[in-house]
Amino acid sequence: MDFRLTDDQRALRDGTRELLAGRFGRDRLRAAVEAPALDRALWRELGEAGFFALRLPAAAGGVGLGLPEAVLVFEEAGRALLPGPLVACQVLAGVVDGVATGERIAGLCAAAAGPVLWEHPADCDELILVEGAGKEGEGGGAFRAAASEVAAAPLASVDPLTPLARLTDFPRTAPLALDVPRLRREAALLTAAQQLGSAARTVEMAVGHARRREQFGVPIGSFQAVKHLCAQMLVRTEIARSAVYAASVTGDALEVAGAKLLADEAAVRNARDCLQVQGGMGFTWEADVHLHLKRAWLRAERWGAARELAELLAEGLVVGAEAESEAGAVE
């Protein structure tokens, strides 16, 4: 199977990077940290550019592309630290009217053993709640409500770009006809793509600083310890990239789980190493690396935390080994 990007996919990736660089550069990123709400004008621009309607068929006003292309777009969003319920609006573009064009914003929550967290509660017009384990064959329910009908309590967020609330009451009406396992799988993969973009960006930030910063009359990038840190960051990123791209093509649940696990590790550890390369500067509010680290921490707990994903992969390996053993016994 060939996972290399086509010319059209490269053009989509480069076009998205150019769009975000022009519409959400560093100045707007820093302004968003202090902003009380999302920039609705920017959100509509994203909608007009096809950001949310990317996977809708052309007959429904969409672009007609697939999950691999969505992963490329979300990788660029992760690089830029673009805020907002991007994953929710991508997977719900064909469910909630106005989301595909950016006129309305939909939130997406997953019921779990702990508190149900809602991202950007003040910005959402509607909220979809999914329940159930989300494993293949186990189904699960999905319910829809206007944001004004949902009760939630504000919750402190580690990421200043991602306000959170804890769901306290949700009115359950007739369930939506949604493929919940697939929705969860796609949400996990798109979140992994964001983590991949963040991991790639922190590599660039670390290398750039190592080239500019001098100590003892030479760039710190010439020191072996710094070289090793940057090399390890790059290796993590490329391993995660291979896994995320492959999972976007196969759509396999176990491959998505592995991709999310690797992308989370790359995003978190790369941000930490980037901070170390930048030294004292990395610990200051003026440096952007702290935003990448905080976003990576938050995303690592969304749509599959490390322990949950590891258990899922272990279960899949056991089942696969048992199937191979039974097949060998029959032969």
N, C-alpha and C positions, 0 to 999 in steps of 0.2 A: 504494500500500500504506500502510495507516494504522498507525503505530508508537506512537500514543498509548496510555497505560495505561488499562485498563478499571477500573471501580469495584472489582471483585474483586481485580485486581492491585494497586491502590493499598492496599487493605485488607491484602493479604498483606505488602506492603512495610512498611506502618506497624506491623502486628502483629509482624513479625520484629524491627524496630527496638526496639519496646517490650520484647519478650522478652529481647533481648540487653542492653538497658539495665538490666533488672532482674536478670539472671543473670550478666552479665559486664560490670559497670561498671568504672570506673577502678581501684578498689581491687583487684578480682580480676585486672585486667590487669597491674597492677604486681606482684601476688603471683605471677602466672604466670611472670614473668620469672625469678624465683628458684626456682620449683618444679622438682623433678627429673623430674616426669612430668605428663602431662595429668590433668585433673580428670575421673575416670571418672563421677562423679555428674553433672557438667554434661553430659558426652557422652551419658549416658542420657537426660537431660532433653531434649537436642536431638533424640534419636531419638524420644522420646515425642511431641514436637511435630511430627514429620513432616519434620524437616530433611533426612534422608537418603533417606526413602521418597517424597519429593515427586513423583518422576516414575514411580514404580511404579504399575501399574494397581490399581484398587480391589480387584479379585479376588485380587491378591497381597498385600493388606494395605497398599497404598500410598495416596497422595493422588490420583493420577491426573491430575496437571498436566503441563505441558510444559517445554521448555527456556527459554522466555521467563520463566516464573515462577521457575525455578531461578536464572536470572541475577539477578533482583530480590533473592532471598534471599542470594545470594553477594555481591552489592553491599553489603548490610547487614553481612555478616560481615567484609568488607574494611574498612568504616567502623570497626567495633569492634575490629579486629585480632585476631579470634578465632583462637586457635592450633589446630593439629592438622591431620592429613591430610584436610581437608574435601573437597577435590576427589576424592581417591581414594575416599572412602566414598560420595560422591554417585554417581559413575559405576559403582561396584562393588556398589551396594545390592542389585541383583538377581542378583549372581554369588556372593557370599560370605554364607553364612547368618549371621544375627545382626547384620550391619552396618546394615541398614535400621532396626532398633530401637535401635541404639546400644550393644548388649550386647558387640559385638566391633568391633575396629578393624582395617581393612585398609589396607595401604600399596600404592603403585603406583609402579613405576620404569620408565623408558624407556631402553632401550639406545641409546647414541649413540657418536659417535667418541671422546669423552673418558670420564672416570670416570662410572660409573652411580651417581647419588646417591639415597639413601633418606632420606626425611623421617620424623622421629619413630621411629627404629628400635626404641627401647626400649618404645614404647607399642603397637606393632602386633602383632596376633595372627597375621595372615597377610600374605603379600606376593605381588603379581602383577607379573610382569616382562613387558613388551611389547617385541618386537623388530621390526626392519624399518623402512623409511623412513616408512611410514604414509601414503603418497600414495594417492590414489584409483586402484584397479586394481592396486596392487602388493601388497596383502594385508599380511602380517606375522603373526608368531606371538605367542601369549600363554601364559605358564606360571604355575603356582600352586604355592606352597610355604608350609609353616608357618614362622613367623618363627624358631623354634628351629632350623630346618634350614638357615638362610641364614647365610653367613659375611660379616661386614662389619667394616670398620675405622672407628672414630670419626673424624670430620672437623670441623675448626673451622668454625662457621657465623657469618656476619656478622650474622644475626638471632638474638638471644638467645631468642626465642620458638619457633624452629624448629631443633631439634637435627638434625644430619646424620650420615650414615655413607656410606662408599664401599663398594659391593658388591664382594666379592672372590671369592665362589663362590656359585652358585645352582643347585640340583638341578633339572634339566629333565626332567620326566616327560611324559606325554601332553599335547599342547597343548590349550588351552581354545578352545572355539568362540566366539570373540569377534570382533566387527567392529573390528579394530585402527584403521583410519583414522578411523572414527567416534568411537571412544574417545579418540583423540588430539585430534581436533577439539573434542570436548566438554570435555575437560580444559583445552585452551587457552582456550576461551571462558569457562569458569567461573573460570579464573585471571585472565583479563582483567576479569571482573566484580568480583573482589576488588580488583584494581588501581584500577578505577573508583571503588569505594567509598572506598578510601584517598585518592584524589585529591580527591574531594568533601569528605572530612573535613578534609584539610589546608587547603582553601580556607576552611572555617568557622573553623578554628583561627587562620589568619592574619588574617582579617577581625576576629574577636573580639579578638585581641591589639591590632590597629591601632586599634580603637575605645577600648580601655581604657588603653593606654599613652600617656602624655603626655610631650611634650618642648617646651620653650619655652612652656609653659602651654597647649598645644593637643594634641589626640589626633594621634598620628603618622599616622593614616589620612587626615588632611587634607593631607598632603604628596603632591605629584604623583608622586614616585618610588614611594612605597608604593602609591598608587592604581593605578599602571600594573602593578606586580607582581601585585596581587590580581586585577586585570582579566584579565591574561594567564593566571593560574591558572584562573579561571572559564571562559575560552574553551577552554582545553585540556580541561577536564573535560567540557564540554558537547559538544565535538566527539567525544571518546571515547565519551560516553554514546550519542550517535546511532549510532555505528558498532557498539557492543556490542549495543544493543537490536536494530538491524537484522539483525546476524548471528545473533542468537538466533531470529529469525523465519525467515530464509531457510536457515540451516544451511550456507550455501555455504562451501567450504574457503577460497577467496580472501578472502571477506568476514570470516571468522573470523581469518585471518592479519592483515588490515588492522586489525581491531578490537583484537587483542592488541598490535600495534605501537603504536597510538595510546594505548591504556590504559597500557601500560608507560611511554611517554614522559610521559603526564600524571601518573602516580603518582610517578615519580622526580623530574621537574622541579618539580612542585608541592611535594613535600616539601622540596626544596632551597630554593625560594623562600619557603616558610613559615618555614624555619629562618632565612633572611635577614631576614624581617620581624620575627621575634622577637629578632633581634640576639644579644647575649651570652647571654640566657636560653635561647635555642634550642639552644645548644651544651652545656647542662648535662644531667646524667643525669635530673634531675627533670622535664624537659620531655618530652612524649610524641612530639614530632615526630621525634626520632631513631629511635624504634621504627618509625614509618611509613616513614622513608627506608630503613632496613635491610631491612624487609620488602619494600619496592618493589624494591630491588636484587636480592633473592633471587628474587622472583617473575618479574622481567624475564628471568631465565635459565632459567626452567622452562617446558616445553611450548612452546618456540619463542623463541630469542633474536633480537635485532634483525637481525643479519646473515642468519640463516636465513630469517626472515619476509620481509625485503626481497628476497632472491633468489627466494623463492616467488612473491611478487607480481610481480616483474619477468618471471619466466617465464610467469606467467598473462597478463600484458599482451601479451607477444610472441605467444603462442599465439592470443590473441583478435584481435590485429591481423592475423595471417596468415589466420585464418578469415574475417575481414571482407574481406580482399583477394581471397581465392579466391571468396567469394560474389559480390563485385562483378564479377570477371572472368567468371563464369558468366552473370550477367545481361547 
